[in-house]
Amino acid sequence: MVFGQTNNQKRIELGKAYKNFMFRNDPTKEDLKEIKSNVPDSLKIAGEFIIQTITKENKLLKQDYLARPQDQTLKEIYIIRAINLNLREENQVDNNKLIDSLISNEIPVYELVDNYYDMLFTAVGNKNQPFNLSKVDIKLRDYNLKDETEKGIVFLQAMRFCGSTIWGYMNVVKPPNTSKAYDYIKMFPKFDGHAYYQYTDFYFTDFTMNIVKDKGLQSYKSYYLDKYYETLLSHLICLSKEGGSEKEKNDLLLGSILKERNLYKYTKYKDTLEDIFKEQKQE
């Protein structure tokens, strides 16, 4: 019992630290010393990951953290994030009860993988400023990912983050600031040595999970592929407005999922995409 209580105490402490320092605030040396002290062996890897997510000059884009942790560690990190979310609620449930319910629940492994890489890339966005991943090569084949679904999750979480860097320039500013957005696109990472848009392995079986609060279960591919299509279309607009060559436009159109009609059912841009390829044929 004492062992369980010690674990819970540390989980709650890590959840609080994540809540307090995951965004703009940075922990002091004393904070970090406290977080690192008395960590049970079963929480060591999860604790190290949380420390990386709340500090600048972190190693999140190194092999050690990009590589998929074991399922048990993924679950501990999921629980720590759930505590952080609970701490943001006015009507909180008791954290010990929350932990016990999550420990006894069978959480689908894809949700655990999604949670981990969502936290990782969110932290890169919050802590590693200014944005520049132009020298980063995300080697999906090197990260112990179990199947195409897990690789797809990592890719879509990375691109959710990258897409967010240009979203405001393309959707909020009037007219869109394609020059600034294109500067950011040039700083997107590579995947397995290739330009980001050349990744096309999205034919894994779709699954549902809670993605947006209070929306219930949603299709994973509909949510994330739609965001990804938006990023690809923004890239195409930037090439058109910022003097991209015909070769660059064709590489993007024909080397990416922009041409993959079998995936259009996952995006609200289906009509736009069909129009683009009609025009292509007419030319």
Sine and cosine of phi, psi and omega as CSV:
sin_phi,cos_phi,sin_psi,cos_psi,sin_omega,cos_omega
0.00,0.00,-0.72,0.70,0.01,-1.00
-0.87,0.50,-0.65,0.76,0.01,-1.00
-0.85,0.52,-0.72,0.70,0.01,-1.00
-0.89,0.46,-0.64,0.77,0.00,-1.00
-0.91,0.42,-0.65,0.76,0.02,-1.00
-0.88,0.48,-0.70,0.71,0.03,-1.00
-0.87,0.50,-0.73,0.69,-0.02,-1.00
-0.88,0.47,-0.66,0.75,0.01,-1.00
-0.85,0.53,-0.70,0.71,-0.03,-1.00
-0.94,0.33,-0.63,0.77,0.05,-1.00
-0.85,0.53,-0.71,0.71,-0.02,-1.00
-0.91,0.42,-0.65,0.76,0.03,-1.00
-0.88,0.47,-0.68,0.74,0.02,-1.00
-0.92,0.39,-0.63,0.78,0.05,-1.00
-0.88,0.47,-0.66,0.75,0.03,-1.00
-0.91,0.40,-0.68,0.73,0.00,-1.00
-0.88,0.48,-0.68,0.74,0.01,-1.00
-0.89,0.46,-0.71,0.71,0.02,-1.00
-0.86,0.50,-0.69,0.73,-0.11,-0.99
-0.97,0.23,-0.50,0.87,-0.18,-0.98
-0.84,-0.54,0.11,0.99,-0.09,-1.00
-0.96,0.28,-0.31,0.95,-0.08,-1.00
-0.95,-0.31,-0.95,-0.30,-0.10,-1.00
-0.99,0.12,-0.60,0.80,-0.08,-1.00
-0.94,0.34,0.58,-0.82,0.04,-1.00
-0.90,-0.43,0.63,-0.78,0.02,-1.00
-0.95,0.32,0.51,-0.86,0.11,-0.99
-0.99,0.16,0.13,-0.99,0.07,-1.00
-0.88,0.48,-0.60,0.80,0.01,-1.00
-0.91,0.42,-0.67,0.74,0.05,-1.00
-0.84,0.55,-0.75,0.66,-0.05,-1.00
-0.90,0.44,-0.63,0.78,0.02,-1.00
-0.88,0.48,-0.68,0.74,0.00,-1.00
-0.90,0.43,-0.70,0.71,-0.02,-1.00
-0.89,0.46,-0.60,0.80,-0.06,-1.00
-0.99,0.17,-0.20,0.98,-0.08,-1.00
-1.00,0.07,0.55,-0.84,0.09,-1.00
0.79,0.61,0.71,0.70,0.03,-1.00
-1.00,0.01,0.87,-0.50,0.06,-1.00
-0.86,0.51,0.52,-0.85,-0.04,-1.00
-0.80,0.61,-0.62,0.78,-0.07,-1.00
-0.93,0.37,-0.25,0.97,-0.02,-1.00
-0.93,-0.36,0.05,1.00,-0.11,-0.99
-0.86,0.51,-0.75,0.66,-0.06,-1.00
-0.93,0.36,-0.67,0.74,0.03,-1.00
-0.88,0.47,-0.68,0.74,0.01,-1.00
-0.88,0.47,-0.66,0.75,0.02,-1.00
-0.89,0.46,-0.65,0.76,0.01,-1.00
-0.90,0.44,-0.71,0.70,0.01,-1.00
-0.86,0.50,-0.66,0.75,0.03,-1.00
-0.87,0.50,-0.67,0.74,0.03,-1.00
-0.88,0.47,-0.63,0.77,-0.07,-1.00
-0.95,0.31,-0.27,0.96,-0.05,-1.00
-0.94,-0.33,0.05,1.00,-0.04,-1.00
-0.86,-0.51,0.53,-0.85,0.14,-0.99
-0.97,0.25,0.15,-0.99,-0.02,-1.00
0.80,0.60,0.64,0.77,-0.03,-1.00
-1.00,0.05,0.07,-1.00,-0.04,-1.00
-0.92,-0.39,0.45,0.89,-0.12,-0.99
-0.89,0.46,-0.45,0.89,-0.02,-1.00
-1.00,-0.08,0.25,0.97,0.11,-0.99
-1.00,-0.08,0.32,-0.95,-0.02,-1.00
-0.76,0.65,-0.67,0.74,-0.07,-1.00
-0.81,0.58,-0.59,0.81,-0.06,-1.00
-0.98,-0.22,-0.50,0.87,0.06,-1.00
-0.93,0.36,-0.45,0.89,0.03,-1.00
-0.93,0.36,0.64,-0.77,-0.05,-1.00
-0.92,0.39,0.82,-0.57,0.09,-1.00
-0.95,0.30,0.16,-0.99,0.09,-1.00
-0.91,0.42,0.39,-0.92,-0.04,-1.00
-0.81,0.58,-0.66,0.75,-0.05,-1.00
-0.89,0.46,-0.65,0.76,0.04,-1.00
-0.92,0.39,-0.66,0.75,0.05,-1.00
-0.84,0.54,-0.64,0.77,-0.02,-1.00
-0.94,0.35,-0.64,0.77,0.03,-1.00
-0.88,0.48,-0.66,0.75,-0.01,-1.00
-0.92,0.40,-0.62,0.78,0.06,-1.00
-0.87,0.49,-0.69,0.72,0.00,-1.00
-0.90,0.43,-0.67,0.74,0.00,-1.00
-0.89,0.46,-0.65,0.76,0.03,-1.00
-0.93,0.37,-0.60,0.80,0.03,-1.00
-0.89,0.45,-0.61,0.79,0.05,-1.00
-0.89,0.46,-0.71,0.71,0.03,-1.00
-0.85,0.53,-0.67,0.74,0.01,-1.00
-0.92,0.38,-0.64,0.77,0.03,-1.00
-0.88,0.47,-0.64,0.77,-0.02,-1.00
-0.92,0.40,-0.27,0.96,0.02,-1.00
-1.00,-0.01,-0.08,1.00,-0.04,-1.00
-1.00,-0.02,0.58,-0.81,0.11,-0.99
-0.94,0.35,-0.67,0.74,0.01,-1.00
-0.98,-0.18,0.98,0.19,-0.06,-1.00
-0.97,0.23,0.52,-0.85,0.21,-0.98
-1.00,0.02,0.33,-0.94,0.04,-1.00
-0.89,0.46,0.79,-0.61,-0.08,-1.00
-0.87,0.50,-0.58,0.82,0.02,-1.00
-0.90,0.43,-0.63,0.78,0.04,-1.00
-0.92,0.39,-0.66,0.75,0.03,-1.00
-0.85,0.52,-0.74,0.68,-0.01,-1.00
-0.87,0.49,-0.74,0.67,-0.03,-1.00
-0.87,0.50,-0.65,0.76,-0.02,-1.00
-0.93,0.37,-0.62,0.79,0.00,-1.00
-0.95,0.32,-0.59,0.81,0.03,-1.00
-0.89,0.45,-0.66,0.75,-0.05,-1.00
-0.99,0.17,-0.26,0.96,0.02,-1.00
-0.99,0.16,0.60,-0.80,0.10,-0.99
-1.00,0.02,0.98,-0.19,-0.03,-1.00
-1.00,-0.01,0.80,-0.60,-0.02,-1.00
-0.80,0.60,0.67,-0.74,-0.11,-0.99
-0.88,0.47,-0.55,0.84,0.01,-1.00
-0.91,0.41,-0.52,0.85,0.07,-1.00
-0.93,0.38,-0.61,0.79,0.02,-1.00
-0.92,0.40,-0.67,0.74,0.02,-1.00
-0.90,0.43,-0.71,0.71,0.01,-1.00
-0.86,0.51,-0.71,0.71,-0.01,-1.00
-0.86,0.51,-0.70,0.72,-0.03,-1.00
-0.88,0.48,-0.78,0.63,-0.08,-1.00
-0.97,0.25,-0.45,0.89,0.14,-0.99
-0.88,0.48,-0.75,0.66,0.02,-1.00
-0.89,0.45,-0.65,0.76,-0.04,-1.00
-0.89,0.46,-0.78,0.63,-0.07,-1.00
-0.96,0.28,-0.48,0.88,0.11,-0.99
-0.89,0.45,-0.67,0.74,0.01,-1.00
-0.91,0.41,-0.63,0.78,0.06,-1.00
-0.86,0.51,-0.68,0.73,0.02,-1.00
-0.91,0.42,-0.64,0.77,-0.06,-1.00
-0.98,0.20,-0.57,0.82,-0.19,-0.98
-0.95,-0.32,-0.41,0.91,-0.08,-1.00
-0.98,-0.21,0.98,0.19,-0.03,-1.00
-0.96,-0.28,0.51,-0.86,-0.13,0.99
-0.97,0.26,0.30,-0.95,-0.01,-1.00
-0.90,0.43,0.81,-0.58,0.16,-0.99
-0.24,-0.97,0.98,-0.17,0.01,-1.00
-0.94,-0.34,0.36,0.93,-0.09,-1.00
-0.89,0.45,-0.40,0.91,0.00,-1.00
-0.98,-0.18,0.12,0.99,-0.03,-1.00
-1.00,-0.06,0.74,-0.67,0.10,-1.00
-0.86,-0.51,0.94,-0.34,-0.03,-1.00
-1.00,0.08,0.96,-0.27,-0.14,-0.99
-1.00,-0.07,1.00,0.10,-0.11,-0.99
-0.83,0.55,-0.50,0.86,-0.04,-1.00
-0.96,0.27,-0.20,0.98,-0.07,-1.00
-0.98,-0.18,0.10,1.00,-0.19,-0.98
-0.94,-0.33,0.37,0.93,0.04,-1.00
0.87,0.49,0.43,0.90,0.01,-1.00
-0.96,0.28,0.67,-0.74,-0.21,-0.98
-0.98,0.21,-0.49,0.87,-0.08,-1.00
-0.33,-0.94,-0.04,-1.00,-0.03,-1.00
-0.89,0.45,-0.52,0.86,0.02,-1.00
-0.90,0.44,-0.74,0.68,-0.02,-1.00
-0.90,0.43,-0.63,0.78,0.06,-1.00
-0.89,0.45,-0.67,0.74,0.02,-1.00
-0.88,0.48,-0.64,0.77,0.02,-1.00
-0.88,0.47,-0.73,0.68,0.00,-1.00
-0.88,0.48,-0.72,0.69,-0.01,-1.00
-0.87,0.49,-0.74,0.67,-0.07,-1.00
-0.92,0.38,-0.55,0.84,0.07,-1.00
-0.94,0.34,-0.64,0.77,0.05,-1.00
-0.89,0.46,-0.67,0.74,-0.05,-1.00
-0.98,0.19,-0.41,0.91,0.16,-0.99
-0.87,0.49,-0.70,0.71,0.04,-1.00
-0.91,0.41,-0.75,0.66,-0.01,-1.00
-0.88,0.47,-0.67,0.74,0.01,-1.00
-0.88,0.48,-0.55,0.83,-0.02,-1.00
-0.92,0.40,-0.40,0.92,-0.01,-1.00
-0.95,0.32,-0.40,0.92,-0.02,-1.00
-0.95,-0.31,-0.17,0.99,-0.13,-0.99
-0.83,0.55,-0.73,0.68,-0.03,-1.00
-0.89,0.45,-0.64,0.77,0.00,-1.00
-0.92,0.40,-0.48,0.88,-0.06,-1.00
-1.00,-0.09,-0.41,0.91,-0.14,-0.99
-0.86,-0.50,-0.36,0.93,-0.06,-1.00
-0.98,-0.20,-0.74,0.67,-0.02,-1.00
-0.93,0.36,0.68,-0.73,0.05,-1.00
-0.86,-0.51,0.85,-0.53,-0.18,0.98
-0.94,0.35,0.23,-0.97,0.00,-1.00
-0.83,0.56,0.63,-0.78,0.04,-1.00
-1.00,-0.01,0.98,0.17,-0.07,-1.00
-0.93,0.38,-0.47,0.88,0.01,-1.00
-0.89,0.45,-0.74,0.67,-0.01,-1.00
-0.92,0.38,-0.68,0.73,0.00,-1.00
-0.87,0.49,-0.67,0.74,-0.02,-1.00
-0.91,0.42,-0.58,0.82,0.08,-1.00
-0.85,0.52,-0.66,0.75,0.01,-1.00
-0.94,0.34,-0.67,0.74,-0.01,-1.00
-0.84,0.53,-0.61,0.79,0.02,-1.00
-0.91,0.42,-0.28,0.96,0.00,-1.00
-0.98,-0.22,0.18,0.98,0.08,-1.00
-0.92,0.38,0.44,-0.90,-0.01,-1.00
-0.97,0.23,0.20,-0.98,0.18,-0.98
-1.00,-0.06,0.32,-0.95,0.09,-1.00
-0.80,-0.60,0.87,-0.50,-0.06,-1.00
0.77,0.64,0.64,0.77,0.08,-1.00
0.99,0.11,-0.04,1.00,-0.06,-1.00
-0.92,-0.38,0.38,-0.92,0.12,-0.99
-0.81,0.58,0.59,-0.81,-0.11,-0.99
-0.79,0.62,-0.63,0.77,-0.15,-0.99
-0.95,0.31,-0.20,0.98,-0.01,-1.00
-0.98,0.18,-0.10,1.00,0.05,-1.00
-0.98,0.22,0.85,-0.52,-0.10,-0.99
-0.73,-0.69,0.26,0.97,-0.11,-0.99
-1.00,0.05,0.94,0.33,-0.06,-1.00
-0.91,-0.41,0.41,0.91,-0.04,-1.00
-0.99,-0.11,0.37,0.93,0.12,-0.99
-0.96,0.29,0.35,-0.94,-0.02,-1.00
-0.91,0.41,0.74,-0.67,0.02,-1.00
-0.92,0.38,0.39,-0.92,0.09,-1.00
-0.57,-0.82,0.25,-0.97,-0.01,-1.00
-0.92,-0.39,0.50,-0.87,0.12,-0.99
-0.34,-0.94,0.22,-0.98,0.10,-0.99
-0.97,0.26,0.91,-0.42,-0.04,-1.00
-0.94,-0.34,-0.81,0.59,0.01,-1.00
-0.97,-0.25,0.74,-0.67,-0.04,-1.00
-0.80,0.60,0.71,-0.71,0.07,-1.00
0.93,0.36,0.17,0.99,0.03,-1.00
-0.99,-0.15,-0.08,1.00,-0.03,-1.00
0.96,0.28,-0.28,-0.96,-0.02,-1.00
-0.94,0.33,0.72,-0.69,0.03,-1.00
-0.79,-0.61,0.44,-0.90,0.09,-1.00
-0.93,0.38,0.82,-0.58,-0.03,-1.00
-0.89,0.45,-0.72,0.69,-0.06,-1.00
-0.94,0.35,-0.60,0.80,0.02,-1.00
-0.89,0.45,-0.64,0.77,-0.05,-1.00
-0.95,0.32,-0.79,0.61,-0.14,-0.99
-0.99,0.10,-0.56,0.83,0.06,-1.00
-0.93,0.37,-0.55,0.83,0.06,-1.00
-0.87,0.49,-0.72,0.70,0.04,-1.00
-0.88,0.48,-0.65,0.76,-0.04,-1.00
-0.93,0.37,-0.67,0.74,0.07,-1.00
-0.86,0.52,-0.62,0.78,0.02,-1.00
-0.88,0.48,-0.66,0.75,0.04,-1.00
-0.90,0.44,-0.70,0.72,0.02,-1.00
-0.88,0.47,-0.67,0.74,0.00,-1.00
-0.92,0.38,-0.60,0.80,0.08,-1.00
-0.88,0.47,-0.66,0.75,0.04,-1.00
-0.87,0.49,-0.69,0.73,0.00,-1.00
-0.89,0.45,-0.68,0.73,0.04,-1.00
-0.88,0.48,-0.68,0.73,0.00,-1.00
-0.87,0.48,-0.67,0.75,0.02,-1.00
-0.89,0.46,-0.65,0.76,-0.01,-1.00
-0.92,0.39,-0.66,0.75,-0.08,-1.00
-0.99,0.11,-0.43,0.90,-0.12,-0.99
-0.94,-0.34,0.43,0.90,0.14,-0.99
0.97,0.25,0.48,0.88,0.07,-1.00
-0.91,0.41,0.54,-0.84,-0.03,-1.00
-0.97,0.25,0.29,-0.96,0.05,-1.00
-0.87,0.50,-0.60,0.80,0.02,-1.00
-0.88,0.47,-0.70,0.71,0.00,-1.00
-0.88,0.47,-0.68,0.74,0.01,-1.00
-0.90,0.43,-0.70,0.72,0.00,-1.00
-0.92,0.40,-0.62,0.79,0.05,-1.00
-0.86,0.51,-0.67,0.74,0.00,-1.00
-0.94,0.34,-0.72,0.70,-0.03,-1.00
-0.90,0.44,-0.69,0.73,-0.15,-0.99
-0.99,-0.16,-0.24,0.97,-0.02,-1.00
-0.98,-0.19,0.01,1.00,-0.07,-1.00
-0.85,-0.53,-0.08,-1.00,0.03,-1.00
-0.99,0.17,0.09,1.00,0.10,-1.00
-0.84,0.55,-0.52,0.85,-0.05,-1.00
-1.00,-0.02,-0.09,1.00,-0.15,-0.99
-1.00,0.10,1.00,0.03,-0.07,-1.00
-0.85,0.52,-0.48,0.88,-0.01,-1.00
-0.91,0.40,-0.27,0.96,-0.01,-1.00
-0.98,-0.22,-0.08,1.00,-0.07,-1.00
-0.88,0.47,-0.42,0.91,-0.01,-1.00
-0.90,0.44,-0.25,0.97,-0.02,-1.00
-1.00,-0.05,0.08,1.00,-0.05,-1.00
-0.70,-0.71,0.54,-0.84,0.07,-1.00
-0.97,0.24,-0.10,0.99,-0.01,-1.00
-1.00,-0.06,0.28,0.96,-0.04,-1.00
-0.78,0.62,-0.76,0.65,-0.05,-1.00
-0.90,0.44,-0.67,0.74,0.03,-1.00
-0.86,0.51,-0.72,0.69,-0.03,-1.00
-0.90,0.43,-0.67,0.74,0.01,-1.00
-0.91,0.42,-0.61,0.79,0.05,-1.00
-0.89,0.45,-0.67,0.74,-0.01,-1.00
-0.86,0.52,-0.70,0.71,-0.08,-1.00
-0.98,0.19,-0.37,0.93,0.16,-0.99
-0.90,0.43,-0.73,0.68,0.01,-1.00
-0.86,0.51,-0.67,0.74,0.01,-1.00
-0.84,0.54,-0.69,0.72,-0.02,-1.00
-0.91,0.42,-0.65,0.76,-0.02,-1.00
-0.91,0.41,-0.56,0.83,0.04,-1.00
-0.93,0.37,0.00,0.00,0.00,0.00
